[in-house]
Amino acid sequence: MMETISHLSLGFGVALTLKNIALCFAGCLVGTLIGVLPGVGPIATISILLPITFGLDPTGALIMLAGIYYGAQYGGSTTAILVNIPGEATSVVTTLDGHQMAKQGRAGVALGTAAIGSFFAGCVATVIIAALGAPLTKMALLFGPAEYFSLMVMGLCFAVVLARGSILKAFCMIMLGLLFSTVGTDLETGQERLTFGVASLSDGIDFSVLAMGVFGFAEVLRNLESPEARDVVKGKIGRLLPGWEDIKQSAAPVLRGTFIGGILGILPGNGAVLGPFASYTVEKKIAKDPSRFGKGAIEGVAGPESANNAGAQTAFIPLLTLGIPPNAVMALMVGAMTIHGIIPGPQVMTRNPELFWGMVASMWVGNLMLLIINLPLVGMWVKLLQVPYRLMFPAILIFCCIGIYSVNNQPLDVAFTALFGLFGYLLIKLGFEPAPMLLGFVLGKLMEEKLRQALIISRGSFMTFVERPISAGLLVVAVVVLAVALLPSISKKRDEVFTE
């Protein structure tokens, strides 16, 4: 306990420097902005801003990028409630009751409930990260190459099962990401692999080029083909602070949503996205009058909004303690850490305690900032929602091109980004989800490295993966998860959940 308090004091010392407070505020503000504006999203935004972080120190860069991620969860609720369009994937459920409350003249109460629930969930999730950080890191130090390889296999199996759409398509995306990760020069033999004689590919596919193309450019193309129909609430927003009756109705859903979102956020794949859906389902099932849901039930806003913020922050647990990204945004964070020369994993806490605990402390600071940013600036967000997307996309593309060119000062990188943009758009049109591909790409090189290390130690015996108890246990979990998901009855229910 005393050790954790000592670490937190170190973290607050780092997070409360003037520079890091400014970066945290910038991240939270940008996150709220892209959460409010439909069709941008944290993945595309972090991809665009990755090159900007090159000039920052690692701690400040990651504090800002983290603020963008959990800030987007706050901003997404504003669009969901006022316009009936989810600004972020995790805000889809909030549209069901949030917009109905807005139509009834209770937009302010819905926004206030969402912000307060998000603040509470964010703070609780940060406590969980602080409490689990040290024990999980100590446990991770027991892992050898075989255990790490098996852990990543299990993570990718979860990502396949929890990805939207067909399991086969998700598996193909994972394998494609692993294939992309092998492009470049083999570090042991010096042989070029899959470069097709293109000199610029000898160092492999640049992470920011792939991410910005598949998520930045492709997202712009996808949004341009959809006609805009923004039904911004015309009436008054009303009071922002919920009344005593509203607090009584939403208190229990906030607690349940925080617990559900916090647990699901740790799972690889779509865990953080599934949190709000699971919370809404639970609230509807235990409600005395389920018919109220979809007609302006405050529980349908409080629970899911708490779940999405709790999930967004507990997603940092496997990243910071094990170095394993549970979703596409965390994969981008791994890319950012690698760019700054930091190897994700349990060594982060021991070698870079200022980074680890500075990020944890900054989440408390960020949640407080988001509460201040969101409620007083509602009027400004409403004005922004009236800006047509056709006026925004040229600026988004220009920032993408400038950012990607600034990484290596190579025009070919911009061309590759555009190519990946078209490829990402094609994937979306064919019903493939690109997020598992990015996860496979980020983990691919690390998986290859750990596989080789494990085989060298065991003198080429693959039995090392099943002879070591922890490794064998992780592989068993991976096989069981895939086998259960492929059962006809489970597969049918899974499809129904994602369709809903």
Secondary structure, DSSP 8 states (H G I E B T S, - for coil): -HHHHHHHHHHHHHHTSHHHHHHHHHHHHHHHHHHHSTT-HHHHHHHHHGGGGGGS-HHHHHHHHHHHHHHHHHHHHHHHHHHSS-SSGGGTTHHHHHHHHHHTT-HHHHHHHHHHHHHHHHHHHHHHHHHHHHHHHHHHTT--HHHHHHHHHHHHHHHHHHSSS-HHHHHHHHHHHHHHHT-EE-TTT--EES-TT-GGGTT---HHHHHIIIIIIHHHHHHHTS--------S----SS--HHHHHHHHHHHHHHHHHHHHHHHSTTTHHHHHHHHHHHHHHHH-S-GGGTTS--THHHHHHHHHHHHHHHHTHHHHHHH---SSHHHHHHHHHHHHTT---STHHHHH-HHHHHHHHHHHHHHHHHHHHHHTTTHHHHHHHHTS-HHHHHHHHHHHHHHHHHHHH--HHHHHHHHHHHHHHHHHHHTT--SHHHHHHHHHHHHHHHHHHHHHHHTTT-TTHHHHSHHHHHHHHHHHHHHHHHHSHHHHHHHHHHHH-
